[in-house]
């Protein structure tokens, strides 16, 4: 049984937090915004990469491994800690047609916008790479209507619920992960009802049941094929019952005082993890490393992972190659290698990012992985099963990421005392302004 190595994840997060990056070679797409990508230098092929967060390729040693196996290749990677900042800069560079890396990371919430508006700027992987090993719906998200494949999938974001066993015990609730999962099995409404019981019975210093109501909202909507857009690209969030149901249940939780009012990855959330300010957070697989890093060694073994009420996918990424890259074919070869089943399994074993490769998901080392930090939770089984429950079709829209962020802000208004109807109206106005 493989135990996920959290120390490597810890070092990786610290590295990203410091906005660490390998300096790019002069004249190979580094500080010179007039050029795109790498090139040939001193007898080597220089391939540049632009990434965000902790995608795992640099942090788990895969880039170094590729260089060792291909001594004529020199990989230069830049990593931005914040995806929103990264994507804003990427849009600017795409519009200008310069300053791009050979390989660019693409977050799932941006994939549709890239497919619809930037297809000419990215190379086609069709016929070049084996895509049969990916989950059926993954590659469709980065494929144009005429069949152009703009990138290859990295991880996915199947969801679970991370919870503090000590806080559950203080509220008279079960702490065993299977018993906890049964409390809310099949219904997010049950999850909120458990929260009301928690609030009523918790003994000790004040602890909120959940970090933020927006996490609940995200978990609910991403369990369905359509959220903000339909398959025709039309904005449907106003009339989509899935969105309305998620909004109202999240607002119920906020109005019941179940939230610590700490939006994930926003100021205050990390200290909340460290100080045990809340008892649960809806957690895609890629979030485990961040929780372990920020909650710290003092909370090791206090956290556990339970199956979510319903399966859903939140997050995941792709790697694309810029069409004008001077080393396009070499970059495509590197992307195909990085996203192959063996490398996806390696990243999962090191930092817990769930593979988008069906073959990798069936790897015994993936299926049997546990997390020492999270009370030896069988995360391979929990997230692997959640991955199988994700709808086969995941409809994306051009501004999915922006709309999700706007809904999170709207639910923050409810947490702060704004009536839900007024908060909905404000959210709708902001969305209409943002999407034009």
Secondary structure as UniProt FT lines:
FT   HELIX           6..17
FT   TURN            18..19
FT   TURN            26..29
FT   TURN            33..34
FT   STRAND          39..41
FT   TURN            42..43
FT   STRAND          44..52
FT   TURN            57..61
FT   HELIX           62..69
FT   TURN            71..72
FT   STRAND          73..80
FT   HELIX           83..96
FT   STRAND          103..107
FT   HELIX           108..117
FT   HELIX           119..121
FT   TURN            126..128
FT   TURN            132..133
FT   TURN            136..138
FT   HELIX           139..142
FT   TURN            145..146
FT   STRAND          152..164
FT   HELIX           165..170
FT   TURN            171..172
FT   HELIX           177..183
FT   TURN            184..186
FT   HELIX           188..201
FT   STRAND          208..210
FT   HELIX           213..221
FT   TURN            222..223
FT   TURN            231..232
FT   TURN            237..239
FT   HELIX           241..255
FT   TURN            256..257
FT   TURN            264..265
FT   TURN            267..268
FT   HELIX           269..275
FT   STRAND          278..284
FT   HELIX           285..287
FT   HELIX           288..295
FT   HELIX           297..299
FT   TURN            300..302
FT   STRAND          303..307
FT   STRAND          313..322
FT   TURN            323..324
FT   TURN            326..327
FT   HELIX           328..338
FT   HELIX           341..351
FT   HELIX           358..361
FT   HELIX           364..367
FT   STRAND          370..371
FT   TURN            372..376
FT   HELIX           379..388
FT   TURN            398..399
FT   HELIX           400..415
FT   TURN            416..417
FT   HELIX           420..435
//
